[in-house]
Amino acid sequence: MHILAFMLPAPSSPSVADTPDMGEACPLISSGEMKFEDVFNNVEKIPPILVDTKEMFAEELFEEAEPVIIKGSVVTTWPASKKWNPQYFIEAMPNVDVHMSREPIARMHTAVHPMGRIPGITWTRPWANATIPTKELFSGERITENSCKSTSTEKDEGTGGEISDGYPYYFSPVKNVADGILSKDIGEIRQLAARFRKTMETNLWMAPKGVGSPLHYDIAHNMYCQISGEKRFRMFPPQDHSNLYLFPRVHPSTRSSQVHLDHVQTENFPRFKEATPWEAVLKPGDVLYIPPYWFHATEVVSEASISVSICSESEQVELRESVFLDAASPSISFSSQFSHRVTGLVTYMKVFLETSERLRGFTESLHHSRFARLSYDQEVSGLSKLLEMAERVFWGRMNEKNEQEHIESEEQEEKEMVQVFRQHAETIKGKYKSATVSAYRYTDPEWEIELANHFEDIIAYVLESPLMIPPMLDHISRLRG
C-alpha cells in the first residue's frame, strides 16, 4: 500500500473518537513569546570581503563553506545594477504572477510530501498563486481581493481554505521573466561560480517591505545578489540543526524550521536559544554567499527589494543523489510480520550508527527536534489525532502474532528480515565510501541531517505510513543492549 494512501483504522470507541486534537487544543503560548533580538544577546555579523571584478574567488569560498558578504564583484557592472528598480519593472511588465501569502513571511509548503495528502489531515493553505498589477507588488500594502486575480488550481499547494488577499512575493527563473528579455541585464557570472560546476538556476526575487522567507536550508552553493533595496538575512550553521526544530523530512514544510523568528515560542522550543545566529543586511551591489546546509531566513527592510540568486551544483547534491537515491526501498515482503520489519529497521539503523547507545541518542534527538512539537502548529488540523492513533496501532501490531504452526518458521522469517536490512544498509554505506574515496565527504552536521532524512524515508516505506515514524523512534529509545 502506498504511504500516501495509507489510512489508520477509524476509532473503535467513543472515548477514542472524542480524544481532543492536540493541534487545536494546544495554542501557541503567548506568555513565552520573544522577539529574535531578545532571545540572543550576541549575534555574529557576517563578515564582508572586498574583491575586484576580475578576481576568481568562488572555489575558495565554496571550500571554506562559511557565509561572507562580497563587495565590489562583477555584479556592480551588470546593466541590472543600473536599470533595475520598481519603476523599471512596472513599465517592463505591468502584471506579475506572485505567491500570495497569508503572512509576510511566506511559509514553505509542498503537499506532495507524504504527510501532505493523508486522509483526515487538513492543511491551511499558506499561499496561493495570483496575478496582480506590478505596481501593487511594490506598494508596500497588503494586497486586497480587488486587485488580486487567483491563478491557483486544485493541484496547487495546500488543501484547506482560499486566499483572496495577502502579501505578495515574486520569484521566477530570470530566463522566464518577460519572455526572457531581462536576461541581457545580467552580465558575466563566472566569477560567482566554480569551474566545472553546473549553474543550476538563476532566479529573480522581488518583494515589498516586511515580506520574506522562513528559516530553511538548501544544498546548493548560493550567491545571492542584491540589486535594489535592502534585505536582512539571519543565518545559522549546520551544526545548529537539532536546536532549530526542523519540520520532518516527510512534512509539507520540509527543510524549514518550526520556529518563527519574529515570534519565538521559547517554552515550546527551549533549545532554540542554544543556537548561534549570524546576521547581515544586504545593500545594492552586495553578494551574500550562502553555503550548503546553512539555515537562512530573509526579510525586506527597505520599501522594496530586487535580488538575483545564482545557485551552483554542490558536492553535497552529487553525493546525496549517488548515495541515497532510491535507498529507502529494500526488497521486503509487506505481508511479513510487523514486529519483524521493526526489528529489521533497528538493525538497519544500527549499521550506520554502530552502537546501541549512539542509535538511541540519535533517534531521541530526531524525535525531540522534529516530531515532538508538531502539536503546536496552528496551520494543520487532524495531524495530532492521527499521530496518537498511529502510536496505538504501532504497539498493537507489535504485540500481535502471526498464526504459524511452528515457532521456528517465525524465527526464521525474522532472521531473514534482519539479514535483508543489514545487507541493504551495508550497500548504502558502501556507496558512500566509494563516492568519497577521492571526493567530498559530508561534515558531521550534514551527515546527521541527511541520515535523519533517510531514516524517516525508510521507516515510512517499511511500515507503510509516515505516521509510524514517531512511535518507531520512541520504540528505539526504549531498547536496551
C-alpha positions in Angstrom: 0.0 0.0 0.0 1.4 3.4 -1.0 2.2 5.6 2.0 0.1 8.5 0.7 -2.9 6.3 0.6 -2.4 4.7 3.9 -5.1 5.4 6.5 -5.2 4.3 10.0 -8.3 2.4 11.2 -11.2 4.5 12.4 -11.6 4.9 16.1 -13.5 1.9 17.5 -15.0 3.5 20.6 -16.4 6.9 21.5 -13.7 7.5 24.0 -11.1 7.4 21.2 -13.2 9.4 18.8 -13.7 12.1 21.4 -9.9 12.5 22.1 -9.2 16.2 21.5 -7.0 17.1 18.6 -3.8 18.4 20.1 -3.3 20.6 17.0 -6.4 22.5 18.0 -6.1 22.2 21.8 -2.5 23.5 22.2 -2.4 27.1 21.0 1.0 28.9 20.9 2.0 30.1 24.4 1.9 33.8 24.1 3.4 34.3 27.5 6.6 32.6 26.3 6.9 34.6 23.0 10.0 36.6 22.4 11.5 38.6 19.6 14.6 37.3 17.9 16.7 40.2 19.3 15.6 39.3 22.8 16.5 35.6 22.5 20.1 36.2 21.5 22.4 38.7 23.2 25.2 38.1 20.8 24.6 37.7 17.0 27.6 37.2 14.8 27.9 39.7 12.0 28.5 38.1 8.6 31.9 39.4 7.5 32.5 41.4 4.3 35.3 40.8 1.8 36.4 43.3 -0.9 37.1 41.9 -4.4 37.7 43.3 -7.8 35.6 42.5 -10.9 38.2 40.1 -12.4 39.1 38.1 -9.3 38.1 34.5 -9.3 37.2 33.6 -5.7 34.2 31.3 -5.7 36.1 28.0 -5.4 37.9 29.2 -2.3 34.7 30.3 -0.7 33.0 27.0 -1.5 35.9 25.2 0.1 35.7 27.3 3.3 31.9 26.9 3.5 31.1 30.0 5.6 28.9 32.9 4.7 30.6 36.2 3.6 29.3 39.4 2.0 31.2 40.1 -1.2 31.7 43.7 -2.2 33.0 45.1 -5.5 32.1 42.0 -7.5 31.1 41.8 -11.2 27.5 42.3 -10.1 28.3 46.0 -9.8 29.0 46.1 -13.6 25.7 44.4 -14.6 23.2 46.5 -16.5 20.7 45.3 -14.0 22.5 47.2 -11.2 21.9 50.5 -13.0 18.5 49.8 -14.5 16.5 47.6 -12.2 14.2 49.3 -9.7 10.5 49.1 -9.0 9.6 51.7 -11.7 11.6 49.8 -14.3 9.6 46.6 -13.7 6.3 48.4 -13.5 6.9 49.6 -17.0 8.5 46.4 -18.4 5.8 44.1 -17.1 2.5 45.7 -16.0 1.3 42.4 -14.3 3.1 39.7 -12.4 2.4 36.2 -11.2 3.2 36.0 -7.5 2.9 33.8 -4.4 0.2 35.4 -2.3 0.9 34.5 1.4 -1.4 34.8 4.4 1.6 36.2 6.4 4.5 38.4 5.5 6.9 35.5 6.0 5.7 33.0 3.4 5.6 29.5 4.8 7.2 26.8 2.7 4.6 24.1 1.8 4.7 21.3 -0.7 1.7 19.0 -0.5 3.4 16.2 -2.5 5.4 15.1 0.6 4.0 12.0 2.4 2.2 13.8 5.2 0.7 16.3 2.8 -2.2 14.2 1.5 -3.1 11.8 4.3 -6.9 11.5 4.6 -8.1 13.1 7.8 -5.5 15.9 7.9 -6.4 19.4 6.7 -3.7 21.9 6.0 -4.4 25.6 6.0 -3.3 26.9 2.6 -0.2 29.1 3.4 -0.1 30.7 0.0 -1.7 30.7 -3.4 -0.7 31.7 -6.9 -2.2 35.0 -8.1 -1.7 37.7 -10.8 -1.5 41.3 -9.6 -0.5 44.7 -11.1 3.2 45.1 -10.7 2.7 48.5 -9.0 0.8 46.6 -6.3 3.8 44.3 -5.7 5.9 47.3 -4.7 3.2 49.3 -3.0 4.0 48.0 0.5 0.3 47.5 1.2 -1.4 44.2 1.9 -3.0 43.2 -1.4 -6.8 43.0 -1.4 -9.0 40.8 -3.5 -10.0 43.8 -5.6 -6.6 43.8 -7.3 -5.8 40.1 -6.9 -6.7 37.5 -9.6 -6.2 34.0 -8.3 -4.5 31.6 -10.6 -4.4 28.6 -8.2 -5.9 25.3 -9.1 -6.9 22.3 -7.1 -3.4 20.9 -7.7 -1.7 23.9 -6.1 0.0 23.5 -2.7 -2.2 23.3 0.4 -5.6 21.8 0.9 -7.7 24.0 3.1 -9.0 27.5 2.5 -8.7 30.1 -0.2 -6.5 33.2 -0.2 -8.1 36.3 -1.7 -5.7 38.8 -0.3 -2.3 38.8 1.4 1.4 39.6 1.0 3.0 39.1 -2.5 6.4 37.5 -3.1 7.6 37.2 -6.7 10.3 34.7 -7.8 11.0 33.2 -11.2 13.9 31.9 -13.2 15.3 35.0 -14.9 15.1 33.4 -18.3 11.3 33.2 -17.9 10.7 36.8 -16.9 9.1 39.0 -19.6 9.8 36.4 -22.3 13.5 36.4 -21.4 14.2 40.0 -22.3 15.7 40.7 -18.9 18.4 38.0 -19.2 20.6 40.5 -21.1 20.6 42.8 -18.0 22.6 40.1 -16.1 26.2 40.2 -17.3 29.1 37.8 -16.6 28.5 35.3 -13.8 31.6 33.1 -14.0 33.1 35.0 -11.0 30.2 33.7 -8.9 30.5 30.0 -9.8 33.3 27.4 -9.5 34.9 26.0 -12.6 33.4 22.7 -13.8 30.3 23.3 -11.6 27.0 23.5 -13.3 24.9 26.6 -12.6 21.6 25.0 -11.6 19.4 28.1 -11.7 19.4 31.9 -11.8 16.3 33.3 -10.1 14.8 36.8 -9.7 13.2 37.7 -6.3 11.1 40.8 -5.7 9.0 41.8 -2.7 7.8 44.8 -0.7 8.9 45.7 2.8 8.4 43.1 5.6 8.0 40.2 3.2 10.5 37.3 3.3 11.1 33.6 3.7 11.2 31.4 6.8 14.3 29.8 8.2 15.3 26.9 6.0 18.3 25.3 4.3 19.2 24.4 0.7 22.1 22.2 -0.5 23.4 24.2 -3.5 26.0 26.9 -3.4 24.0 30.1 -3.5 25.4 33.5 -4.5 22.6 35.9 -3.5 23.0 39.2 -5.4 21.2 42.3 -4.1 20.3 44.6 -7.0 17.9 47.2 -5.5 16.8 47.9 -1.9 17.9 46.2 1.2 17.3 42.7 2.6 18.0 41.2 6.0 19.5 37.7 6.4 19.5 35.7 9.6 21.6 32.6 9.4 22.6 29.5 11.5 25.4 27.0 10.8 24.5 23.4 10.0 25.6 22.2 13.5 22.6 24.0 14.9 20.1 21.8 13.1 18.9 20.0 16.3 18.3 23.4 18.0 16.2 24.7 15.1 13.4 22.2 15.3 13.1 21.3 11.6 9.9 20.1 10.2 10.2 16.4 9.4 11.5 15.2 6.1 8.1 13.8 5.3 6.2 17.0 6.2 5.0 19.5 3.6 7.2 22.2 5.1 10.4 20.0 5.0 13.8 21.7 5.2 12.4 24.7 7.2 12.3 25.4 10.9 9.2 25.2 13.1 10.4 28.3 14.9 9.0 31.7 13.8 12.0 34.1 14.2 9.9 37.1 14.9 7.6 35.3 17.4 9.9 32.8 19.1 7.9 30.5 21.4 10.7 29.8 23.9 8.6 27.5 26.0 7.7 25.4 23.0 11.2 25.4 21.5 13.6 25.6 24.5 16.8 24.5 22.7 16.5 27.3 20.2 18.2 29.7 22.5 21.3 27.5 22.3 21.7 28.2 18.6 24.4 30.5 17.2 22.9 33.1 14.8 24.7 35.2 12.1 23.2 38.3 10.6 23.6 40.8 7.8 21.7 43.4 5.8 22.5 43.3 2.1 22.7 46.6 0.2 22.7 47.2 -3.5 25.8 45.6 -5.1 26.3 43.2 -2.2 26.6 39.4 -2.8 26.0 37.0 0.0 27.5 33.6 -0.2 25.1 31.0 1.4 26.9 27.7 1.8 25.0 24.3 1.5 23.1 23.4 4.7 23.4 26.8 6.2 20.0 27.8 7.5 18.8 31.3 6.4 15.7 33.5 6.7 15.1 36.7 4.7 13.1 39.9 5.2 12.9 43.0 3.1 13.9 46.0 5.3 13.6 48.8 2.6 10.5 49.9 0.8 11.1 47.1 -1.8 13.8 44.7 -2.8 15.0 43.2 -6.1 17.5 40.3 -5.9 19.1 37.6 -8.1 20.2 34.3 -6.7 22.8 32.2 -8.7 22.8 28.6 -7.5 25.6 26.2 -8.4 25.6 22.4 -8.0 27.5 21.4 -4.9 29.4 18.2 -4.0 26.6 17.6 -1.5 24.0 17.5 -4.3 26.0 14.9 -6.1 26.7 12.9 -3.0 23.1 12.7 -1.9 22.0 11.6 -5.3 24.6 8.9 -5.6 24.2 7.5 -2.1 20.6 8.0 -1.1 18.7 7.9 -4.5 16.2 5.0 -4.1 17.9 4.0 -0.9 14.6 3.7 1.0 13.4 0.7 -0.9 14.8 -2.5 0.4 13.4 -5.7 -1.0 10.9 -6.9 1.6 7.5 -8.5 1.8 4.8 -6.3 3.3 2.9 -9.4 4.3 5.7 -10.2 6.8 5.0 -9.8 10.5 5.1 -6.1 11.6 7.4 -6.7 14.5 9.9 -8.4 12.2 10.0 -5.3 10.0 10.6 -3.2 13.1 13.5 -5.4 14.1 14.9 -5.2 10.6 14.7 -1.4 10.8 16.5 -1.3 14.1 19.3 -3.5 12.6 19.4 -1.2 9.6 19.8 2.0 11.5 22.3 0.5 13.9 24.6 -0.4 11.0 25.0 3.3 10.3 25.4 4.4 14.0 27.4 1.3 15.1 26.4 1.1 18.8 23.0 0.9 20.6 23.9 3.9 22.7 24.6 6.1 19.6 21.4 4.8 17.9 19.3 5.7 21.0 20.8 9.1 21.2 20.4 9.9 17.5 16.7 8.8 17.4 15.8 10.5 20.6 17.2 13.8 19.2 15.4 13.2 15.9 12.1 12.6 17.7 12.6 15.6 20.0 13.7 18.1 17.4 11.4 17.2 14.5 8.3 15.5 15.8 7.6 16.3 19.4 6.5 19.9 18.7 4.2 19.3 15.8 1.2 19.7 18.0 1.9 23.5 18.3 1.5 24.0 14.6 -1.7 26.1 14.0 -1.7 25.6 10.2 -3.0 22.0 10.4 -5.8 20.1 12.0 -6.2 16.4 12.4 -2.5 15.5 12.4 -2.0 15.2 16.2 -5.1 12.9 16.5 -3.8 10.6 13.8 -0.3 10.6 15.3 -1.9 9.5 18.6 -3.8 6.7 16.8 -0.7 5.7 15.0 1.1 5.1 18.3 -1.7 2.8 19.5 -1.7 1.0 16.2 2.1 0.6 16.3 2.1 -1.0 19.8 -0.9 -3.1 19.0 0.8 -4.5 15.9 4.0 -5.1 17.8 2.1 -7.4 20.2 0.2 -9.4 17.5 1.4 -12.8 16.5 1.1 -14.5 13.1 -0.9 -17.7 13.1 2.0 -20.1 12.4 2.2 -23.7 13.2 5.8 -23.7 14.2 7.7 -21.0 16.2 10.8 -21.9 14.2 9.3 -20.6 11.0 8.6 -17.2 12.7 12.1 -17.0 14.0 13.4 -17.9 10.5 11.4 -15.1 9.0 12.8 -12.6 11.5 16.4 -13.7 10.8 15.9 -13.4 7.1 14.4 -9.9 7.5 17.3 -8.8 9.7 19.7 -10.1 7.0 17.9 -8.2 4.2 18.1 -4.9 6.1 21.8 -5.4 7.2 22.8 -6.1 3.6 20.8 -3.1 2.3 22.5 -0.8 4.9 25.9 -2.1 4.1 25.2 -1.4 0.4 24.3 2.2 1.2 27.5 2.6 3.4 29.5 1.1 0.5 28.1 3.6 -1.9 29.0 6.4 0.4 32.6 5.1 0.9 33.1 4.7 -2.8 31.7 8.2 -3.5 34.0 9.8 -1.0 37.3 8.0 -1.7 38.7 10.8 -3.8 35.9 13.4 -3.4 33.8 15.3 -0.9 32.8 13.8 2.5 29.8 15.1 4.4 30.7 17.2 7.5 29.2 15.6 10.7 26.2 18.0 10.8 25.5 17.4 7.1 25.6 13.7 7.6 23.3 13.9 10.6 20.7 15.9 8.6 20.8 13.5 5.6 20.8 10.4 7.8 17.8 11.7 9.7 16.0 12.4 6.4 16.9 8.9 5.2 15.7 7.2 8.4 12.4 9.0 8.0 12.0 7.8 4.5 12.8 4.2 5.1 10.6 3.9 8.2 7.7 5.4 6.3 8.3 3.0 3.4 8.8 -0.2 5.5 5.9 0.5 8.0 3.7 1.9 5.2 3.0 5.3 6.7 4.9 8.4 7.7 2.7 8.4 10.8 4.6 5.4 12.1 7.9 7.3 12.3 7.4 8.8 15.8 6.4 5.5 17.5 9.2 3.8 15.8 11.7 6.4 17.1 10.1 6.0 20.6 10.5 2.2 20.4 14.2 2.5 19.7 14.7 4.9 22.7 13.2 2.2 24.9 15.6 -0.5 23.7 18.5 -1.6 25.9 21.6 -3.5 24.9 
